[in-house]
């Protein structure tokens, strides 16, 4: 395993030296033990602050993996079931024919409410009551369970409000009490992050992107109806103090080792902590929905809250891999076949998963 640590470190250093990346972390656990702990580059180039193992990064949708994990822990404890109607916990959600939406539909991105109102502002996203009210007023895009489409922002608010109604606590508190705290990473894995901690974050920057592709997209593409372009992930949005402080469980702030540790504790024991039973893990990572994504128009495969397949591979190529990558190129996943948990966090936001694929390949070759 020393060889793997060295190989990953050399690859990380090379990416930073070439300018492809600014700062990054790679963490790998196998059978509950951390075998790779790599950092490279700058967390904040302006001050010269380097990335360290405990530096949190805003990783956008990587946080959905933690959101799903909180739901599974609560199902394990009997607070609700996968087939519990959302409206049983949250009666106001039943408006406009949504009474048939279940927790399973929400976790598998088949609930039929993938969009936020097109006049939603970043300030609105930071207002929990406003976003849940928008979901109560939302109309179905399709019959629940009939189609699959990425619920980019709404996934977090749906699961988060289910959790709040079931426990009486905001999902950030439940994450701390039930997941991050027991795993010893409460200071590295957050939804809402206290303002006093913001200075620890890596500073995000946008890699140059070819925006011409957006101009070629048809104006009636469902993606453009699911939310305004002002909410598309970028460095400015992920650096807003209100975004960092607010509970937005469609994304998260985390170090690589914290989120990899979480996946390791789904796969098995980590220092005596196991988050869910092997039976629950099998159910959570079995394919629940697949097909052409109704929002983004690409083939997808979902378990209960986790995508199936690797960041640079399909569900067919990697059927035992489950996780959620993040806009900007970060990724985190577990592999039930090898007992491996992996995370890459980085602060240079790219529009591909080249780095994640590179590191995943190194890890798989060492399996």
N, C-alpha and C positions, 0 to 999 in steps of 0.2 A: 504493500500500500504506500510505502514511502515513494516508490516510483510514480504512482498516480499523483500524489501530492506535488511532486517535482514537475511532472508533465503538465499538470493544470497550471501551476505557478508560472512556468515558462510560457505557456500559451497566453495567459493573462497579461504578463509583462509585455509580450510581443504586441498584443492588441493595443495596449496603452502607448507603447513606444511608436507605433505606426500612426497614431492619431485616430484610429478607428474607434477607440473607446477612451473615455476620460478617467473614470474610476469604476471599479467593480469588485464584487465579492463572489466567490463560488464556494458552496458548502455541500458536502456529500456525507450522508450517513449510510452505513450498511449494518443491518441487524442491530439497530439501536445505538451504534457507536459511530462517532464522527471520524471519518477517515480522510477528509479533505477540508482544509480551512485556509482558503486563499484570498488574499486581498492584493489589489494593485491600483496605482494611480491616485488621483486627487478627489477628495470629497468636495473640496472647495478650492478651485484653482486660484481664486482671488487672494485668499489668505494663506494658501499653501498647506491647508489642513489635509493630511493624507486620509485615505480610507483605512479604517480599522475594522476588526471583526464585528464590533458592536455598533457600527455606523448604520442608522436606519436610512432607507431609501423609500421615496414614494414610488410604489411599483404598480399603480393603477390596478388592473384586474387580477393580479396575483392575490389580492385581498379576497377575491371571491372564494378561493380555496379555504380560507379561514372562516368565511361566512358560512359556507356549506358545512365545515367541520363543527362549528357551534351548533348548527341544526341537528347533526347526527348525534352529538353528545346529549342533546336534550331529548331526542327520540329514544336514545338508549336509556334515559332516566324516566321515561314514561310520561313526559309532559305533553306530547302530542305524537301522532303517527304520520307516516308518509301519506296515508290516504285520508287524513283528517281534512275536511273542507276548511279553507282559509277563513271563511265567514263564520265558522264555529268559534274561532278564537277572536275574530275581528269582524263583528256583524256588519259594520258600515261598508265593508268591502263588497258585499253581495250586490250592490247597486248595478243596474244595467246588465243584468243577466249573468253576473260573475259568481253566483252561488255554487256553481259546479267546480270551481277551481280548487284543486287540492294542493297540499304541500308537495306531493310528488310532481305535479305539473310545474310548480314554481322552481323546484330544484333542477328539473330536466329542461328548462327553457321552453316548455310547451304551454304555459299558462295563457298565452294570447294577449298579454298586456306589455309588449316590449318597448313601448314608446313613452316619452315624457312630452308634455305640451310644447309646441314649437316656440312659444314665447318664454320658456323656462330660462332663467338667468343663472349664472354661477351662485349668486346670492340665494336664489330659491333652493338650489341643490343643498345648500348648507342649512336649510330650514326644515327640520324633520316633519313638523306638523303640516307644512305646505305640501311636501312631497307625498305624504301619506294621504292627504286630502285629494291630491291629483289622482292617485291610484284608486281611491274610492269612487271618483267621478269618471274614471276611464271606461271606455267601451272596448269590448273584445275585438281583436283583429281576426281571430279565428276561434272555432270551438275548442275549448281546453282539451289538450291531448291530441288534437287532430293534426297539428303541424308543429314544427320546431323553428324557433327564431331567437337569436341572441337578445336577452333582456339586459342590455348594457348597463344602464343605471338602475332600472326598476328591480332587477334581481336583488340588489342589496337592500332596497327599502322594503320589498316584499318579505324577504327572510327576516330582516331586522325588526319589522313590526310584528311578525309572527312570534319572534323571540320575546319582544317586549310585552306582548299580550299574555304570553304563557308564563313569563317569569316576573313581570313587573319591573324589570330593569332594562336599561338601554343595552344594545348588543355589545357595545364597547366594554361595558362592565362585565357582561357574561363571558366575553372572550378572555378578559383578565382573570376572572375567578375560576373558569372551567377549563381553559386551555393554556394560555400564556403563563399564568401564575404557577400552576402545577409543574409546568415544564421549565420553569426558571428563566423565562424570557419575557416577562411582563414589561421590561424596559426596552424591548426590541421589536415587539409585535403589537401594532395598534390599528384601530379604525380611527376614532378621534384621538388626536395626540395633544397633550397639554401644551399650551403656548411656551411654557418654561423649558420644554424639550426641543423646540423647533431648531435651535442653533446646532443640535447634534446631527441634523439631517444632511445627507449629501445634496449638493446643489445641482438641480437638473439643467440640462441644456439640450436644445434640439439639434440633431444632425441635419445637414441639408437634405431636403426631400424634394423629389420630383412631383410637383403638384399638378402637372399637366394631365395626369390620369383622371383627376377629379373633374376637370373640364370636359373630358370625353364621356363621363358617366351620364346616363339619361336622367333628366330632372325628376322623373317619377319613380326613381329607385326607392324602395321602401326605407333604406337607410336614412334618406333625407327626411322621411316622415316620422322617424323614431326619435328625433331630437334636433335641436339647432346645431349648426356647425360650431357655434361658440362654446359648446360643451365637449368638442372633440379633444382627446387627451393631447396635451403639449406641455412644455416646460413652464410656461407662464401659469397655466391652470394648476399644475401640480406644485407650484411654489406659493400660491396664495395662502396667507395666514389663516383665512377663514376655512379654506378647503382642508388645510392641515389639521385644524382643531375640530372640525365637524365630523360627526359620524356619517360617513358615506361608505357603507359596506360593500359597494361595488368595487372598491379599491382598498388599498391598505398601505401602511407605512411599516416596513420591516427590514431587518437584516437578512442576509441569505441563510445564516446559521439558524435563525429563529424559525423561519418558515420551513426549512428543511427538517428541523427538529420536530415540527408539528407533523409533517408527513411521516417521519420515522415513527412517531408515536401512534399514528393510524395503522402502520404496518405491523408494529409489535411494541415491545416494552423499551422505554428509554429511561434509564436510571429508576426503574420501578414504576414508571407511569405509562399506562396504555389508555388511549382516549376512548376506543370503542372495541367491541369484541370482534374476533375473526369473522363471525357470522354477519355482523353488521357491516364490516368492511366489504365482504363479498357482495352484499346487497347494494351498498353505496357505489361500488365500482362496476357493477353489471350494466350492460347497455340498456338504457331506458328509452332513448329517443335517438333517431338518426334520420338523415335525409338532407335535402337542400335547405339551407337556412333561409327563412322567409325575409329576413332583414338584410343580410349581407350577401346572399346569393352564392354561397359556397357549401360544399358538403360538410356536414358536421356529425359527430357522434358524442352523445352525452350519457354519463351515468347520473347519479343523484348529486348534482352540484359540481361534478368534476368532468372535464372533457376527457375522452378516452383517446389515447395516442400521445406521442411525444411532441415537443415544440416544432420539430422538423421532420415528423413522420406521421403517417395516418393511423387510424384505429386498426386497420388491417395489418399494418406493419408492426405496430406496437400495442397489441390488444391488452397487455397487462399493465400498461402505463396510464396513470390517471393524474390529472392536475389542471391548473389554469395558468396560462401565460399572461403577460401583461403588455399593454401598448407600450412601445418603446423598446421591446426586445428582451425584457426580463422573463424568467420562467421558473416554475417550481412544480415538482411532480414526485410521485412515488411509483415504484414498480413492484407489484405483488409477486412477480416471478423471482426476483433477485433480492428482495428485501432492501432495495436501494431507495434512498430519498435524496433528491437533488434540488438545489436552488441557485439561480444566478440573479444577482441584482446589479443594476448599473445606472449611471446617471446621464449618459449620453443617449438620448431617445432616438432610436433608429426605426425604420419601418419594416424591419425583417428580423428573423431569428437566427441569423448566421452565427453569432457568438454562442447562443444556446445550443445550436446544432453541433458546433465544434466541441464544446465541453461535454455534451451528452455522448458524443462519439468516443471521446477519450475514456469516459466512465464505463460505457458499455463494453469497450474492448478489454477493460480491466476486470469485468464481472466474471 
